[in-house]
Amino acid sequence: MDERGRELADFLRTRRARVTADQAGLPDDGRVRRVPGLRRDEVARLAGVSTEYYTRLEQGRAQNPSPEVVRALADTLRLDASEREHLTDLFARPTPARRAPVGPQRVRPGLHLMLGTLDHVPAFVLGRRTDVLASNRLAREVLTDFDALPAPRRNLALYYLLDPEARVRVGDWERIAAETVAMLRLEAGRATHDRRLADLVGELTLKSPEFPSWWNDHRVLRRTHGAKHYRHPLVGDLHFSYESFQVPGDTDQTLCVYNVEPGSDTAEALRLLTSWTAPQTVRSPAPEPGA
């Protein structure tokens, strides 16, 4: 079984393990349940396929199920939108384009200008593997100075899971870090031949105590909006309502903007932070009289 087949098998197994017979509307048949959640034959019956066929799917031995079968499995396993996307990715046959190595990502000049325009709130651009491709000054102040890091280390997952400062600065650190791992899992479903992603997962597995458990849970997530809380050493607690947008013309890039309520404590704290950390303009000394 190849890597994609193993990923598919583990994902289907973990998803059916969390659906109980009661949730699926199945009556008690008197059989002892040796595994949590639904049995393979129950998933097959609910999805309208044979047990043999579902077993082959879960073992990665059946190729290209129809969209109707994929939808039936997703409904039976009660998958959310991110999980449905992941399941579709795992069933998709890799094409040469999906297998081909990809070069460094670049942020176009217009997007850099937009980040500069958003000077009153933190904003940054994420690429593949949660790489931080660009950030404005407030993002570097509130999170960490990504620009000061070597290019290969400018990565949100590395920051959240391996930087000790993140555990202090990020409110609800465990939730945010686990969600970031789920974002990586979602990407892994469609980028099984991405060597840099594999290297990132390997490093996090070795260096983060929490990562292996979260990774093996096979949770997947695509974040589009939500709340974030940070603790800044200069201005204290900061509360944001963030929005994430896929960049038009490049679906592998995401613009993340941390919005604040006008007139809120966070808005005032950001105003102070901006004034305290703004680059100082260096002025030439006035000429001496008579010079």
N, C-alpha and C positions, 0 to 999 in steps of 0.2 A: 504494500500500500504506500502511495507517495504522500508527500506532506499535505497536499490538499485533501486527499482521502482521509488521512488521520484527523485533520481539522474538522472535516464534515462529520466523521463518526463521533468525535468527542462532543461536538456542538449538539447533534441530535440526541445523543445519550443524556447530556446534562439538561437539555430542555425538557425531555419527556420525564426526567426524574423529578422535576419540580411541579408537574401537573398531577393532582390526585384524581382518583376515580370519581370522587364526589364532584370535583370541579368539572370533570368531563361528562357528568351526567350518567355514569355507569352504575348499575346496581351491584350490590355485593354478591359475588358468585361463589363465595365460600372457600376459594383457594387462598392459600397462604402467600402473601406477597414477600418475596425474597429480596426485592429491590425497591427503592423508593419510587413513587410516581407510577406512571403507566407502564404496562408491559408492551413489548413490541407488537404482539398480536392485537392488543387494544388500539394502539396507534394506527395500525394498518386498517382495522375495521372502521374506525372513525374517519379515516382519510379516504376510504373507499378503494383500497388497494389490497393485494394479497399479502399475507404475512411474509411469504418468501421474497416478494419484491421489496417490501419495506426493509427486510433484513439486509438484502443486497445494497439498498440505498444507504443504510446506516453503516455498512461495512465498506462503503466506497467502491462497490463492485458494479453499480448500475450507473450508466451515463445518460445525461441529458433527459431527465424526466420532463414531462410536459408542463407548461405553465399552470395547467389546472391541478396537476398533482402537487406542485410546489405550493400553490395557494391552499390546497386542502391540508397539507402537512402544517403549514403556518397557522391555519385556523385551529387545527387539532391541538397543536402545541402552544396555542395562545401567545403567539409571538407579537411583539410590538413592532413599530415601523423600522427601527434600527435592526432588529433581529431578522425581519423579513428581507431587508436589503442584504444582510450578511448571508442568509441562506441562499438567496439568488446568486450572490457572488461565488459561493462555494460550489454550487451546482454548475456554474458556467464553465465551459471548456476553455482552458487557457489558449489564447491566440498568440502568434508571434509578437504582436505589439505588446501584449500583457507580459510576455516573457523578457522582452528586450530591456537591457539596463537603461536607466534614465539618467540624463546629465544633471548638473546643478540647476536649481531653480533660481529664477531672477524675478525681482519685483519691478514692474514697469515704472517709468518715471512719474506718470500721472498718479499712481497709487502712493508713491513716496510723497508727492505734493499733498495728497489728501491727508496723510498721516500728520504732516506738518500743520495743516489747516485745523485739524482736531487737536488744538493745543491746550484745551481746557479739560480734557478727559483722557485717560489712558487708552491707547489704541495700538494694535499690532497686527501683523500678517503672519498666519501660520501656513506652512507648506506640508509636504508629505512628512510622515513620522513625527508630527508635532514640532517640526523645525520652526524656529522663530526667524522668519526671513527679513523682517523689518519691524521697527517699533518707534513710537514717538517718545519724547523726553519723559512725559508723565508715566508711561508704561515702564520705562527703565527705572524710574524713581519708586514706583509702587511695588513692582515685582522685583526685578534685579536688572543690573546693567548688562543686557545681553550683548551690546556692542563691544563691551570690554572683554568678552570671552573669545577664545579661538572659535572660528566659524563652525567646526564640527561639534562644539559644545553648546551652541545656541539652540537649545531644544527644551520645550516645555516639560516633557516627561522627565528628562534628566534633572531639571531644576526642582520640580515638585518632589521627586523620589530620592534624589541623592544629595541635594544641597541642604545642610543642616539649618541654614537660615530660613528655608521655606517652611519648616515645621513650626517655626516661631511666628513667621509673618503671615502665613495663610490661615485664615479662620476656617474651622471645620476641615483641617488638613486631610484627615483620613478619607472623607467623602470625595474631596476634590482629586486627591491622588488616585483613588480607585476609579473614578470616572475617566481620568486621563488614560489609565490602563485599558479601560473598555473602549476608548477611542482608538487606541493602537490595535486592539483586537479586531475592530471593524475594518481597519485598513489592511490588516494581515490577510483577511479573507479575499481581497482582490489583488494583493501584491505578494503572492507567495514566493516569487522569485526575486524579491528586493533584498539584496545582500546587506545593504546598510540597515534596513529594518531588522533583519535577522541579527546583525551585530548589536544593534540597540537593545533588542530583547535579551540577548545573551549577557550584555553588561548589566542590565537591570536585574536579571535573574541572579547574578553573582553578587551584586552589591547592595540590593534592596531587600531587607528581610520580608517585607510585605508583598513584594511583587509576585513571587511564584504562586502564592495562593490566589491572588486576584486574577492572574493570567490564566490559571488552570480552571477558574470558574467559568470561563468562556462567555462572560458578560460582554455585550457590545453596545455601543452608544454613539449617536451622532448628536452633539450639542448644538442647538440653534439659539437658545436664550436661557436665562436663568439669573441667579443671584450669586454674588461673590462677596466675601468679607476678608479684608486684609488688616493687619496691624502694623502701622508704619512707626518706626522709632522716633520720628520727629513730630508727627501730627496725630498719632493714635489710630483709633478705629476708623476704617473706611468701608462704606457699604455701597455696592454697585449693582445695577441691573444691566446685565450684559446682553448684547445681540451679536450674532455671528452670521456672516453672509458669504456665500461662495462668490469669488471674484468673477465677474462676467469675462468670458474669454479664457479663463483658466480655472477649471473646476478642482484642480489640486491645490488651490490657494484659498484661504479663508480670512476675511477681514473681521477682527474681533474688536468691538468698541464697548468700553466700560462706562455706561451712562450714570448720571447722578441726578437726583431731584434738585431743581433750582431752589436756592435758599436753604438747603439742608446743611446739617453739620458737615457732611462729607464734601459738599460743594465749597464751603468755607475753608475746610482743611486743605483741599486741593489748591484753592487760591493762595493760601499761605505757603504751601509747599512750592508752588510755582514761583512765588516772589523770592523765597529763600534760596532756591536752587537755580535761579535764572543765571545764565552766563553773564558775567560782568563785562561791560563795554570798556575797553581800554582806550583812554583818550591821551592824545599827545599833550605834553605840558605846554602851557602858554609861553610864548616867547618872552625873553627878558626885555624890559623896557629899553628902547633904543637899539635893539638888535636888528 
